[in-house]
Amino acid sequence: MARSTLVTLALLLPAALALADDAPKPPSTGKELAPAATPEPDDDSAVVVRAVLKKGTCAGEVEGLMSALSLAGDQLTVAERTRAYVLAQDCAEKAHAWHSVIRATVYLLENAPDRTNAGSLIDAELALGDVAQAQKMVDLISKVLPAQRANLTAAKSMIACHDYDYDRCFTASGAMLAELAKSKTGTVDNVNSNTLFHMTSAAALGRYAIYETDIKWMETHAAETKEPPAMFQAIRALMDATKEKQLWVQANGAAELALGTYHLLASGKIAHTADETNALVTLRLVNQMTKARSVKVTLEIPGVTDAMTNTYPLVPGKQLTEMISPPLKIDFDVAKLRAARTSQVVVHIADAQTNAPLFDRTLPIQILPRDSLPLFRKIGGDDIRDSFENSAAWITPNAPEIDAFIKKAKARLGEHDSFAGEQQGTVAQVKALFDELKAHGVTYVSDPHVFNDHGAVQRTRLPAEVLASTNAQCLEGTLLYATLLEAIGLRPVMVFISGHVFVAWKPSRYDHAKTPLLFLETTMTGGKATFEQASSFAAHEYDEQVADQQFDLGIAHIVDLEKLRKAGYTPQPY
């Protein structure tokens, strides 16, 4: 079965096949269909490509093959290069290495369009979350390569169906099937993919006569290609249950609940979890009755969250989408969870009038400890993006331990100074905190990172815990300083560079500063360096990053706490 068919099932039938595909917005892929710059030929790279071609598979070697293809230049024949890109595209699709899929498909569309399917490029753009880019590429390819138009019908349906709008999906896939019926170039796979979109959206909307016609075509096609019938048995079982209840239910759950940031999601102000879903559970309901009805939805993680119950009125034939993130139980001790553990989200739906059960499902979820700070997230097999904004939840100025420390630090202020925030010069205030932390014995330790299926988290203690232990890795030290700065009324900033982070803050008018930010290298707190040396060192670090264009290239980042607070990134409340 074509990959686009599997993606369709992942989008529309997660209950039947236990698949899910969520995608965030990616950076630009560059100039569409533009030929890559030709590097200097490399004999060794050509050897690598030929070895992969001889083996006939590039499983686990996509990145190496793509690099070798970029470097081999004219050491490869046109035929070798084409075969290698066809192989790379296939392996990249299987590995969900979406950037490699895009590169391989663009090459083939330009140089050997009869050896590829343009839909692969659109699938990759959608998987990376760029719907606008996917539509742009559809329009461009249709214009430049009209022979690919039939291959784009499934891609067009995919664009229409990616956001689970069943009406839109049904209309678009129906139009594509009509187009294919008139086309002399459309393949059975194109019809197959579009029929699957049409079939599932018809079933969701309660149009079972159309669903039956579509699934019978699908079953016949599967029998002809000798595909196992188990998938269609699962689909029919799901549809039979849906038809009996006259209620379509799709429940998509987050893969992870990060305790340190879950309060942000539950507040409704932050739009994604650690793995980029928009809620703990997203429900999509369609009332297939001819009259209005109400359903009662109860959702919880037993022992972790409250059991949240809501009643929803459902209009006949209309889709309702609800994003649900119940709050943690008030007696759930987040500090006791020291390692990730697997749990389940329990979803129960009943008729609001009779309490008759309509839907019961458990969704697997992994709960991450409070000190697991999600700093990066994976998108497919070759895209990792930062989520440094989550650090704001660790900046906790209202903790009693922070207040107690600031009271001690006051003794280090000069006769005319106080912790008055921006109502006076800031440098003396920050120096008092630096000197008190040095006297407190805070020292630097290395950074621990933990990688999982969805990205990277860093084991990061809260500032109060760092004060108690007197040791801190660079992120913990930066968060401790940012917490103290916010507590005394300053506006801290975190500067993330490759492999490191340090703190900065916005000066007041009394500082007469010549720059918009002042800096401090927090790891120098525990050594012999003075405040002035630590400040000068950090300023030099920042200047070097600017000179090397690291901020422009997206390698270094400024994380402004003031902006994050306005956006809803509040401190951990635990």
C-alpha positions as CSV (number, residue, x, y, z in Angstrom):
1,M,0.0,0.0,0.0
2,A,1.3,3.5,-0.8
3,R,2.7,5.6,2.0
4,S,0.0,8.3,1.5
5,T,-2.6,5.6,2.2
6,L,-0.9,4.8,5.5
7,V,-0.8,8.5,6.4
8,T,-4.5,8.8,5.6
9,L,-5.2,5.9,8.0
10,A,-3.0,7.5,10.6
11,L,-4.9,10.7,10.3
12,L,-8.4,9.4,10.2
13,L,-8.5,6.0,11.8
14,P,-6.1,6.0,14.9
15,A,-8.6,3.8,16.8
16,A,-8.4,1.1,14.2
17,L,-4.7,1.2,13.5
18,A,-3.2,2.9,16.6
19,L,-1.4,5.5,14.4
20,A,-1.0,9.2,14.9
21,D,0.7,12.0,12.9
22,D,1.0,15.5,14.3
23,A,3.1,18.2,12.8
24,P,4.4,21.6,13.8
25,K,5.4,24.4,11.5
26,P,8.9,24.0,10.2
27,P,11.5,26.5,8.9
28,S,11.5,27.3,5.2
29,T,12.8,24.6,2.9
30,G,14.5,27.2,0.6
31,K,13.9,28.1,-3.0
32,E,11.3,25.7,-4.5
33,L,12.7,23.3,-7.1
34,A,16.0,25.2,-7.2
35,P,19.0,23.1,-8.1
36,A,21.5,22.6,-5.2
37,A,24.9,24.2,-5.5
38,T,27.3,21.6,-6.9
39,P,30.2,20.8,-4.5
40,E,33.7,19.7,-5.4
41,P,33.6,16.1,-6.6
42,D,34.7,13.5,-4.0
43,D,35.9,10.1,-5.1
44,D,35.3,8.6,-1.6
45,S,31.7,9.8,-1.6
46,A,31.1,8.2,-5.0
47,V,32.5,4.9,-3.5
48,V,29.9,5.2,-0.6
49,V,27.1,5.8,-3.1
50,R,28.1,2.8,-5.2
51,A,28.4,0.6,-2.2
52,V,24.8,1.5,-1.1
53,L,23.5,0.8,-4.6
54,K,25.2,-2.6,-4.7
55,K,23.7,-3.5,-1.4
56,G,20.3,-2.3,-2.7
57,T,19.1,-0.7,0.6
58,C,19.9,2.4,2.6
59,A,18.1,1.5,5.8
60,G,19.7,3.4,8.6
61,E,22.1,5.1,6.2
62,V,19.8,7.9,4.7
63,E,21.9,10.8,6.1
64,G,25.1,9.3,5.0
65,L,23.8,8.6,1.5
66,M,22.4,12.1,1.1
67,S,25.7,13.6,2.2
68,A,27.6,11.4,-0.2
69,L,25.3,12.3,-3.1
70,S,26.0,16.0,-2.4
71,L,29.7,15.5,-2.5
72,A,30.2,13.0,-5.2
73,G,29.6,15.5,-8.0
74,D,30.3,14.2,-11.5
75,Q,32.1,11.2,-10.2
76,L,28.7,9.5,-10.5
77,T,26.9,8.8,-13.8
78,V,23.5,10.3,-14.3
79,A,22.0,6.8,-14.1
80,E,23.8,6.1,-10.8
81,R,22.7,9.4,-9.3
82,T,19.1,8.8,-10.3
83,R,19.1,5.2,-8.9
84,A,20.6,6.5,-5.7
85,Y,18.1,9.3,-5.2
86,V,15.2,6.8,-5.9
87,L,16.7,4.5,-3.2
88,A,17.2,7.5,-0.8
89,Q,13.7,8.7,-1.3
90,D,12.3,5.3,-0.5
91,C,14.5,4.8,2.6
92,A,13.8,8.4,3.8
93,E,10.1,7.9,3.6
94,K,10.3,4.7,5.6
95,A,12.4,6.4,8.2
96,H,10.2,9.6,8.3
97,A,13.3,11.6,7.4
98,W,11.2,14.3,5.8
99,H,14.0,16.8,4.9
100,S,15.7,14.0,3.0
101,V,12.4,13.1,1.3
102,I,12.1,16.7,0.1
103,R,15.7,16.8,-1.2
104,A,15.4,13.5,-3.0
105,T,12.0,14.2,-4.5
106,V,13.0,17.7,-5.7
107,Y,16.1,16.2,-7.5
108,L,14.0,13.5,-9.1
109,L,11.3,15.9,-10.2
110,E,13.9,18.0,-11.9
111,N,16.0,15.2,-13.4
112,A,13.8,12.1,-13.7
113,P,10.2,13.0,-13.0
114,D,9.0,9.6,-14.4
115,R,10.9,7.9,-11.5
116,T,9.1,9.6,-8.6
117,N,5.8,10.6,-7.3
118,A,5.4,14.3,-6.6
119,G,3.0,13.4,-3.7
120,S,6.0,12.3,-1.6
121,L,7.2,15.9,-1.5
122,I,3.7,17.1,-0.3
123,D,3.5,14.4,2.3
124,A,6.9,15.5,3.7
125,E,5.9,19.2,3.8
126,L,2.7,18.3,5.7
127,A,4.6,16.0,8.1
128,L,6.9,19.0,8.8
129,G,3.8,21.1,9.5
130,D,4.1,23.5,6.6
131,V,0.6,23.5,5.0
132,A,1.2,26.7,3.1
133,Q,4.4,25.3,1.6
134,A,2.7,22.1,0.7
135,Q,-0.1,24.0,-1.2
136,K,2.6,26.2,-2.9
137,M,4.4,23.1,-4.1
138,V,1.2,21.5,-5.4
139,D,0.5,24.6,-7.4
140,L,4.1,24.9,-8.7
141,I,4.5,21.3,-9.7
142,S,1.1,21.2,-11.4
143,K,2.2,24.2,-13.5
144,V,5.7,23.1,-14.3
145,L,5.2,19.3,-14.5
146,P,1.6,18.7,-15.8
147,A,2.4,15.0,-16.2
148,Q,2.5,14.8,-12.3
149,R,-1.0,16.2,-11.9
150,A,-2.7,12.8,-11.4
151,N,0.0,11.9,-8.8
152,L,-0.9,15.1,-6.9
153,T,-4.6,14.2,-6.4
154,A,-3.8,12.3,-3.2
155,A,-1.6,15.1,-2.1
156,K,-4.4,17.6,-2.6
157,S,-6.7,15.4,-0.6
158,M,-4.1,15.1,2.1
159,I,-3.8,18.9,2.4
160,A,-7.6,19.1,2.7
161,C,-7.8,16.3,5.3
162,H,-4.8,17.0,7.4
163,D,-6.7,19.1,10.0
164,Y,-9.4,16.4,10.5
165,D,-12.2,18.6,8.9
166,Y,-14.4,15.8,7.7
167,D,-16.7,17.9,5.5
168,R,-13.7,19.5,3.7
169,C,-11.9,16.1,3.4
170,F,-15.0,14.4,1.9
171,T,-15.6,17.2,-0.6
172,A,-11.9,17.4,-1.7
173,S,-11.3,13.6,-2.0
174,G,-14.6,13.3,-3.9
175,A,-13.4,16.0,-6.4
176,M,-10.1,14.2,-6.8
177,L,-11.8,10.9,-7.5
178,A,-13.9,12.6,-10.2
179,E,-10.8,14.1,-11.7
180,L,-9.1,10.7,-11.7
181,A,-12.1,9.2,-13.4
182,K,-11.6,11.6,-16.3
183,S,-7.8,11.2,-16.3
184,K,-5.8,8.8,-18.5
185,T,-2.7,9.1,-16.4
186,G,-4.0,8.4,-12.9
187,T,-2.7,5.2,-11.3
188,V,-4.6,2.7,-9.2
189,D,-2.6,3.9,-6.2
190,N,-3.9,7.5,-6.8
191,V,-7.5,6.1,-6.8
192,N,-6.7,3.9,-3.8
193,S,-5.4,6.8,-1.7
194,N,-8.2,9.2,-2.6
195,T,-10.9,6.5,-2.0
196,L,-9.5,5.9,1.5
197,F,-9.8,9.6,2.3
198,H,-13.3,9.6,0.8
199,M,-14.3,6.4,2.6
200,T,-13.2,7.4,6.1
201,S,-14.6,10.9,5.9
202,A,-17.9,9.5,4.6
203,A,-18.1,7.1,7.6
204,A,-17.3,10.0,10.0
205,L,-20.2,12.0,8.6
206,G,-22.6,9.0,8.7
207,R,-22.8,8.6,4.9
208,Y,-22.7,4.8,5.1
209,A,-23.9,4.1,1.6
210,I,-20.9,5.9,0.2
211,Y,-18.7,4.3,2.8
212,E,-19.8,0.8,1.7
213,T,-19.2,1.6,-2.0
214,D,-15.7,2.9,-1.2
215,I,-14.6,0.1,1.1
216,K,-15.8,-2.6,-1.3
217,W,-13.6,-1.0,-3.9
218,M,-10.7,-0.9,-1.4
219,E,-11.3,-4.6,-0.5
220,T,-11.3,-5.6,-4.1
221,H,-8.1,-3.7,-4.8
222,A,-6.5,-5.3,-1.8
223,A,-7.5,-8.8,-2.9
224,E,-6.0,-8.1,-6.4
225,T,-2.7,-6.9,-4.9
226,K,-2.8,-9.8,-2.3
227,E,-2.7,-7.4,0.7
228,P,-3.8,-8.9,4.0
229,P,-7.5,-8.2,4.8
230,A,-6.9,-7.6,8.5
231,M,-6.8,-3.8,8.1
232,F,-10.2,-3.7,6.5
233,Q,-11.6,-6.1,9.2
234,A,-10.4,-3.5,11.8
235,I,-12.0,-0.7,9.8
236,R,-15.3,-2.5,9.4
237,A,-15.4,-3.4,13.2
238,L,-14.8,0.3,14.0
239,M,-17.5,1.5,11.6
240,D,-20.0,-1.1,12.8
241,A,-19.6,0.2,16.3
242,T,-19.9,3.8,15.1
243,K,-23.0,3.1,13.1
244,E,-24.6,1.3,16.0
245,K,-24.0,4.3,18.4
246,Q,-24.7,6.8,15.6
247,L,-21.7,8.7,17.0
248,W,-18.3,9.2,15.4
249,V,-15.5,9.6,18.0
250,Q,-11.9,10.2,17.3
251,A,-9.6,10.5,20.3
252,N,-6.0,11.6,19.8
253,G,-3.8,11.7,22.9
254,A,-0.5,13.3,23.7
255,A,2.4,10.8,23.9
256,E,3.9,12.6,27.0
257,L,2.9,14.6,30.0
258,A,5.8,16.6,31.2
259,L,4.9,17.5,34.8
260,G,7.2,20.6,34.8
261,T,5.2,22.2,31.9
262,Y,1.8,20.6,32.1
263,H,0.3,23.5,34.0
264,L,1.0,25.6,30.9
265,L,-1.1,23.3,28.7
266,A,-3.9,22.9,31.3
267,S,-4.1,26.7,31.6
268,G,-5.3,26.8,28.0
269,K,-2.8,29.6,27.1
270,I,-0.1,27.4,25.6
271,A,-0.9,25.6,22.4
272,H,1.2,22.4,22.5
273,T,2.6,19.7,24.7
274,A,6.2,18.4,24.7
275,D,5.4,16.3,21.7
276,E,3.5,19.1,19.8
277,T,-0.1,17.9,20.3
278,N,-2.5,20.7,21.3
279,A,-4.0,19.1,24.4
280,L,-3.8,16.0,26.6
281,V,-6.6,14.6,24.5
282,T,-8.3,16.1,21.4
283,L,-11.8,14.7,20.7
284,R,-13.6,14.9,17.4
285,L,-17.3,14.0,17.6
286,V,-19.9,13.8,14.9
287,N,-23.6,13.2,15.8
288,Q,-24.9,10.9,13.1
289,M,-28.5,11.0,14.4
290,T,-31.2,13.1,12.7
291,K,-31.9,14.9,15.9
292,A,-29.9,16.9,18.4
293,R,-28.3,15.0,21.3
294,S,-25.9,15.6,24.2
295,V,-23.0,13.5,25.4
296,K,-21.1,13.4,28.6
297,V,-17.4,13.1,28.4
298,T,-15.2,12.0,31.3
299,L,-11.4,12.1,31.0
300,E,-8.6,11.4,33.4
301,I,-5.3,9.8,34.2
302,P,-6.2,7.8,37.3
303,G,-4.2,8.9,40.3
304,V,-2.6,11.8,38.4
305,T,-5.3,14.2,37.1
306,D,-8.8,15.1,38.2
307,A,-11.6,13.3,36.4
308,M,-12.8,16.1,34.2
309,T,-16.5,15.7,33.1
310,N,-18.1,17.9,30.5
311,T,-21.4,17.7,28.7
312,Y,-21.5,18.7,25.0
313,P,-24.6,19.4,22.8
314,L,-24.2,17.8,19.4
315,V,-26.0,19.2,16.3
316,P,-27.1,16.5,13.7
317,G,-24.4,15.9,11.1
318,K,-22.0,18.5,12.5
319,Q,-18.5,18.0,13.7
320,L,-17.4,19.1,17.2
321,T,-13.7,19.3,18.2
322,E,-12.8,19.7,21.8
323,M,-9.3,19.9,23.3
324,I,-9.2,18.6,26.9
325,S,-6.4,18.9,29.5
326,P,-7.7,18.1,33.0
327,P,-5.7,19.6,35.9
328,L,-3.4,17.5,38.1
329,K,-5.0,16.2,41.3
330,I,-4.5,18.5,44.1
331,D,-3.1,15.7,46.3
332,F,-0.8,14.4,43.5
333,D,2.8,14.8,44.8
334,V,4.8,15.8,41.7
335,A,8.1,15.6,43.7
336,K,7.7,11.9,44.3
337,L,8.0,10.9,40.7
338,R,11.7,10.6,40.0
339,A,11.7,8.7,36.7
340,A,9.4,8.6,33.7
341,R,6.6,6.1,34.0
342,T,3.9,4.8,31.7
343,S,0.3,5.4,32.4
344,Q,-3.0,5.7,30.6
345,V,-5.6,8.3,29.8
346,V,-9.1,7.0,30.3
347,V,-11.8,8.4,28.0
348,H,-15.4,7.6,28.7
349,I,-18.4,9.0,26.7
350,A,-22.0,8.4,27.7
351,D,-25.4,9.6,26.6
352,A,-26.2,12.7,28.7
353,Q,-29.8,11.7,29.2
354,T,-29.6,8.0,29.8
355,N,-26.0,7.5,30.8
356,A,-25.8,4.7,28.3
357,P,-22.1,4.1,27.4
358,L,-21.2,5.2,23.9
359,F,-17.4,5.1,23.9
360,D,-14.6,3.8,26.1
361,R,-10.9,4.0,25.3
362,T,-7.6,4.1,27.1
363,L,-4.7,6.0,25.5
364,P,-1.1,5.3,26.5
365,I,1.0,8.2,27.8
366,Q,4.4,8.6,29.4
367,I,4.6,10.9,32.5
368,L,7.9,12.7,32.8
369,P,9.2,13.9,36.2
370,R,8.9,17.6,37.3
371,D,12.6,18.1,36.7
372,S,12.5,16.9,33.1
373,L,12.7,20.1,31.1
374,P,11.8,19.6,27.4
375,L,14.4,21.6,25.5
376,F,14.2,19.9,22.0
377,R,11.6,18.0,20.1
378,K,11.9,15.6,17.2
379,I,9.9,16.0,14.0
380,G,10.3,12.8,12.1
381,G,13.7,11.2,11.7
382,D,15.8,14.2,10.7
383,D,14.4,17.4,12.3
384,I,15.0,18.5,15.9
385,R,13.7,21.9,17.0
386,D,14.3,23.8,20.2
387,S,11.7,24.5,22.9
388,F,13.7,26.8,25.1
389,E,10.6,28.7,26.0
390,N,9.7,25.9,28.4
391,S,12.6,27.1,30.7
392,A,10.3,29.9,31.8
393,A,8.4,27.4,34.0
394,W,11.5,26.8,36.0
395,I,11.9,30.5,36.8
396,T,10.1,30.6,40.1
397,P,10.6,33.9,42.0
398,N,7.8,33.3,44.5
399,A,9.4,30.3,46.2
400,P,10.0,31.0,50.0
401,E,13.7,29.9,49.6
402,I,14.2,32.6,47.0
403,D,12.8,35.3,49.3
404,A,15.0,34.1,52.2
405,F,18.1,34.2,50.0
406,I,17.3,37.8,48.8
407,K,17.0,38.9,52.4
408,K,20.6,37.6,53.0
409,A,21.9,39.3,49.9
410,K,20.6,42.7,50.9
411,A,23.4,42.9,53.4
412,R,25.9,43.1,50.4
413,L,24.2,46.2,48.9
414,G,25.9,49.6,49.4
415,E,24.5,52.3,51.7
416,H,22.5,54.0,48.9
417,D,21.4,50.8,47.1
418,S,18.5,48.4,47.5
419,F,16.7,45.7,45.6
420,A,14.4,48.2,43.9
421,G,14.4,46.7,40.4
422,E,14.5,49.2,37.6
423,Q,13.9,52.1,40.0
424,Q,17.7,52.5,40.3
425,G,20.9,51.1,38.8
426,T,20.8,47.3,38.2
427,V,24.5,46.4,38.2
428,A,25.0,46.8,42.0
429,Q,21.9,44.7,42.6
430,V,23.0,41.8,40.4
431,K,26.5,42.0,41.9
432,A,25.1,41.6,45.4
433,L,23.3,38.4,44.2
434,F,26.5,37.2,42.6
435,D,28.6,37.8,45.7
436,E,26.0,36.1,48.0
437,L,25.8,33.1,45.7
438,K,29.6,32.8,45.7
439,A,29.6,33.0,49.5
440,H,26.8,30.5,49.5
441,G,29.2,28.0,47.8
442,V,27.3,27.5,44.5
443,T,29.6,25.6,42.1
444,Y,29.3,24.3,38.5
445,V,28.6,20.7,37.4
446,S,28.2,19.2,34.0
447,D,24.8,19.0,32.2
448,P,22.9,15.8,32.0
449,H,20.7,15.2,29.0
450,V,18.1,12.5,28.4
451,F,16.8,11.6,25.0
452,N,13.5,9.9,24.2
453,D,11.4,9.1,21.2
454,H,10.1,12.7,21.0
455,G,13.2,14.8,21.7
456,A,15.6,15.7,24.5
457,V,14.9,16.7,28.0
458,Q,17.4,18.0,30.5
459,R,17.2,17.0,34.2
460,T,16.9,20.5,35.7
461,R,16.1,21.2,39.3
462,L,14.2,24.2,40.5
463,P,16.2,27.2,41.7
464,A,15.2,26.5,45.4
465,E,16.6,23.0,45.1
466,V,19.8,24.4,43.5
467,L,20.3,26.8,46.5
468,A,19.9,23.8,48.9
469,S,22.4,21.7,47.1
470,T,24.9,24.5,46.2
471,N,25.8,22.9,42.9
472,A,24.3,23.7,39.5
473,Q,24.8,22.9,35.8
474,C,24.9,25.9,33.5
475,L,21.2,25.9,32.7
476,E,20.3,25.5,36.4
477,G,22.6,28.4,37.3
478,T,21.1,30.5,34.6
479,L,17.6,29.7,35.8
480,L,18.6,30.5,39.4
481,Y,19.9,33.9,38.4
482,A,16.9,34.6,36.2
483,T,14.6,33.7,39.2
484,L,16.5,36.0,41.5
485,L,16.5,38.9,38.9
486,E,12.8,38.6,38.3
487,A,12.2,38.4,42.1
488,I,13.9,41.8,42.6
489,G,12.0,43.4,39.8
490,L,14.5,43.1,36.9
491,R,13.8,41.7,33.4
492,P,16.0,38.7,32.8
493,V,16.9,37.2,29.4
494,M,18.5,33.8,28.7
495,V,21.1,33.5,26.0
496,F,21.2,30.0,24.5
497,I,24.3,29.2,22.4
498,S,25.5,25.9,21.0
499,G,26.0,23.7,24.1
500,H,25.7,26.4,26.6
501,V,23.4,29.1,28.2
502,F,24.1,32.2,30.3
503,V,22.0,35.0,31.7
504,A,21.4,38.6,30.7
505,W,19.1,41.3,31.8
506,K,17.7,44.6,30.6
507,P,19.3,47.6,32.2
508,S,17.4,50.5,33.7
509,R,17.9,54.1,32.7
510,Y,20.0,54.7,35.8
511,D,22.7,52.3,34.4
512,H,23.4,54.6,31.5
513,A,24.2,51.4,29.6
514,K,25.4,51.6,25.9
515,T,23.8,48.2,25.1
516,P,20.2,46.9,25.4
517,L,21.4,44.0,27.5
518,L,23.9,43.4,30.3
519,F,25.4,39.9,30.6
520,L,26.7,37.4,33.3
521,E,28.5,34.1,32.9
522,T,26.8,32.1,35.6
523,T,29.3,29.2,35.7
524,M,32.0,31.6,36.9
525,T,30.1,32.2,40.2
526,G,31.8,29.3,42.0
527,G,35.4,30.2,40.9
528,K,37.9,32.9,41.6
529,A,36.4,35.3,39.0
530,T,34.9,38.6,40.1
531,F,31.5,39.8,39.1
532,E,33.2,42.2,36.7
533,Q,35.1,39.4,35.1
534,A,32.1,37.2,34.8
535,S,30.1,40.0,33.2
536,S,32.9,40.9,30.8
537,F,33.3,37.3,29.8
538,A,29.6,36.8,29.0
539,A,29.5,40.1,27.0
540,H,32.4,38.8,24.9
541,E,30.6,35.5,24.4
542,Y,27.5,37.3,23.2
543,D,29.6,39.6,20.8
544,E,31.3,36.5,19.3
545,Q,27.9,34.9,18.6
546,V,26.7,38.1,16.9
547,A,29.9,38.4,14.9
548,D,29.6,34.8,13.7
549,Q,25.9,35.3,12.8
550,Q,24.8,32.5,15.1
551,F,21.6,34.3,16.0
552,D,20.8,35.0,12.4
553,L,21.4,31.3,11.5
554,G,19.1,30.1,14.3
555,I,22.0,28.4,16.2
556,A,21.9,30.9,19.1
557,H,18.8,32.2,20.7
558,I,17.6,35.0,23.0
559,V,14.8,33.9,25.3
560,D,13.1,37.0,26.7
561,L,11.3,36.1,30.0
562,E,9.1,39.3,29.8
563,K,7.7,38.2,26.5
564,L,7.1,34.7,27.6
565,R,5.3,35.8,30.8
566,K,2.9,37.9,28.6
567,A,2.4,34.8,26.4
568,G,1.3,32.8,29.4
569,Y,4.5,30.9,30.4
570,T,4.0,31.0,34.2
571,P,6.2,29.5,36.9
572,Q,5.6,25.9,38.1
573,P,2.9,26.2,40.8
574,Y,4.0,23.1,42.8
